Amino acid sequence: MTADLHLFDALAWRMAQPQPGLRQGAHRGRMRGAGGAFADLAPLLAYPDARRLDLRRSLTDPMGGFFVRRFERPADITLHVLVDASASLGAGALSDRQGLAALMAGGLAQAARRGGDRAAVQAVGGNEILAALPPSRRAGIGQQARDLIAALIPTGSGVGGLIAAASSLPRRRVLVAVISDFDISAPELALLLEALSPRPVLPIWLRDSGLEEPPGDFGLAEIRDPETGRRRTLLTSGRWAARQAQASLRHRQSLRAVFAGQGLRPVEIRDSIDIGDLIATLDEAPL
């Protein structure tokens, strides 16, 4: 199912750890205040607010102390959308991966704004930042992010630019969504995740079934190298297709092992976006 931006309004994410900061938001906060979920009890002398007096705890304290209730003050975060716009993003057989990347970037940015968070976008190709949007809650940021990624010319290879961009991101009050086809080696992925640590990360994996399992028809086919963008002509056959499928499977398994080693489970989008599946996956994703 191909979705428009308004369908992403139902997306939400909740951070596993309480977030620092004074700005009101939708996530569990470290600050204590009058609103939000119950956090703990504290001595009245340390937190002199008689309106929050907990009578049961105070009356049962053997030392005759008085206690007040404290509540979590909800905090906001900034969603940083990091798009891998290397040349492989423009390669596709059964899906438009650049279109999917644009839709995901825009949808996530819109969902962040709807939830009270800020959103920022960076698109990196090779060692260059090809486009960027600063953190914002402004109306229309979702469509702006989508248009920005859709208009790019994917270029470059490797993870050097992504690692540099990841290392420069703030380390607190953030969630980093990495949108990529992850057409990189397992050691390169490990380096990228190391640069992102300890930030919470949401990997969005854009997959193309036509590239993973090419048809086995006998003949000539023009193949584009996913990283360099160069074209070459190959003799295709059933055996060739089977070898390609096996190599692709081994590659996916090696990447999943790297993700699992970091406690991550990527959101895998194969050919098209199903909003229902995406919402369910995000509900289960550890952040």
N, C-alpha and C positions, 0 to 999 in steps of 0.2 A: 504494500500500500504506500503510495506517495502522499505525503502530508503537506499542508500549508502551515504557515507559522502559528496560526491561532490554535491549532491542535496541540501545540507544545505547551499551552497554558497549564495543562494538567500535570506537567512534570514538576517534581520537587525533590530536594535532597536534604537530608538531615545529617549533620556532622556528628561523628561518634564522640568527639571530645568537646567539652565546653570551650567557647571562644572568648578571648579577651576583648576589651573595647567598651566604650561608653555609648556608642550609637545604637539605638533601638533597632532590632531586627527580628528574624524568625528562628534563630538557632539558639541552642543552649548557651548561656553566657557564664563567665566566671564571676562577673560582678554580681553583688547582692543588692536587691532592691525590693520595691513593694509589689511588683507584678511578676508573672511567670509561675513556673512550677515550684513547689516546696523544695527547699534545699536542705536546711538543717536548723538546729536550735543553737542559740548563742546566749551567753550571759547578758542580762540587761545592762550591767555596768559597761560592758564593752560596746554594746550597740543600744544606746538609750532611746528606745522607741516603744513607749508603753502601749501604743495602739496594736502592736504585734505580740502582746503578752500571751504566752501559752500557759493557761491556768493549770492544766493537768500536770505538766512537767514541773511547774513552780511549786504546786501544793505537795507534790510527792518527793521533792528534793530533800534528802536527809540533812543537808547543810543549810536549808532555809533560803536557798538562792532563788532568784527570779530569772526566767528565761523567756526569750522572744523568738518568734519564728522568723527565719530568713528565706527569701525566695530568689530563684535564679532570674536575673534580668536578661531577657532575650537580646542577642547581639546579631549584627549583620556580618557578612563576609563579602569578598570580591571574587567573582568567578572569572578566572583567566582562561580563555579559550586559546589554546596553542595549536595552530593548524600546520601540519606537515605539507607544504606546497612544493615538494620536490617533483621532478619530472614524472615520477611514477603515478602521481595523482591524475595526470592526463591520459594514462593508459587504461583502456577498458575493453571488455568484450561484450558482456551482458548488462553492464551497469555504467552509469555516468557518475564516477566517483567524485569528480570535482563538484558536480551538482549536489551530491549527497553531503559532501563536506560543507558546502555553502548552506544547505538547509539545516544541518546539525548545528553549525555555528550560530546561525540566526535564531533557531529554535531555543537553544540553550541560553543565549543572551536574553531573549524575550522572557523565558521562564525565570531567569534570575531577577529581572526587573519586576515581574509579577510577584515574586516572593519577597521583595524588599531588599534584594542584594544589588550590588553593582556588577557590571560585566565589562570585561576588556578583551580585546582580540589581537592576536599577533599571528601573521602568516609568514612562515619561514621556508625559503627555497635554497638548498645548498647552504652557503654561509651568509646569506643575506636575509634581512627582514624585508619582505616584499610589500607588506601592508600592515597597518596597525590602527586600532581604535583605543583611546585611553579609557580608563575606568569611568563608567557613567551609569546613571539610572534614567537617562532621558527617554522620552517617548520615541518610539521608532528605532531604537538601537538594534532590535532584532532584524528588521528589514535592511538596515544599513550594513550590518555584519554579513547578511546573506549576499547582498549585492557586491560587497567588497571581495568576498572569496570567489564568487561566480565570475568576476571580471579579471581574475588573475591569469597570468600565463605561467603554469608550473615550470619550474626550472631547477637545475642543480641536483646534487646527490649527496648522500652521507648524512650524518647527524650532527656535524660540527655546529651549524647554526642553531639547531634545536637545543643542543646542550648549552650554548651560550645564552640563548633566550631563557631557558629554564633556570639557569643559575642566577639570572638577574631578577627573577620574580621575588616579591615579598615572601617571607617565610611564615608569617602569622596572618590569621583571619583570611585565608584564601582556600579556594578549591581550584585545582588545575585540571581542565578537560583537554586531553590531548587527542586530536582528531587526525588519524593517519591510516594509510594502508599497511603500515609496518612492514614494508618491503625492504627490511634491513636484516642484518644478521643478529643472532642471539647476543654476541658480545657487544654489538652496537646498542641494542636495546638495553642491556644491563648498564652501560655507561649513561644512557639517557635517564633511566630511572634513578640512578645514583645522583645525577645532577638535580633531579626533582625532589629527592628526599630532603627533609622529612615532611614536605607538603602533602596534603591529601591529594590523590590523583585519581581521575576518572578517565581511563583509556577508552576511546571510541575507535574500533577497528573496522575499517571499510574493506569489505571483501568482495571479490568478483568471481562468481562461480565459473564463468567462461574462461578466465585465466587460470583458475585452480584445476579445472577439469576440461581441458580443451577437447574438441571433437576429434575422433580418430580417422577422419576421412583421408584417403590417400590423395596426395597432390602437393601443390606448392602453396605456401602461405607466407604473407608478409607479416613479420613479427616485429613489434616495437620493443626494444630493450626498456624495461620499466624504469630504470634509473637514469640512463643517458638520453633516452628519447630517440636513439638512433634506430633505423629500420634495417632489417635484413631478411632475406628470403630463405626459407627452410623447406625441406622435403618432409611432409607430414605423413604419418601412418598411425595405425592402431598402437603399435609398440611405442612409437614416439610419444603419443598422447598418454599412454599408461605410465611411461617414465616421468613425464611432466607432472602427472597427478600424484605419483608417489613422492616426488621431490617436494611438491607443494605441501603435501600432508606432513612430511618430516619437518619442513620449515615451520609450519603452524604449531606442531607439537613442541618444537624447541622454544618458540616464543612463549607459548603458554606456560612452559616450565619456568622461564625467567619471570613472568608475571607472578606466578604462584609463589616463587621464592621471595617476592617482595610483598606478599599478602594481597595481591591485586587480581581481580578477575575482569578482563576487558568486556565492554559491551560490543558484541560482534554483530555487525550489520552486513548481511549477505544480499547484495544486489539492490535491495530496497528497504525502506524504513517502515516498520509496523509499529505504530504509536502504542498500541496495547502492549506489545512485547517489550517495547522500550521502557514504558512506565513500570512494568513488572520487574524488569531487570534492574532499574535504578532503585526500586524499593529494596532490593536484596543486596545491592552493591555495598561493600564495606568502605566507608569514607572516613 
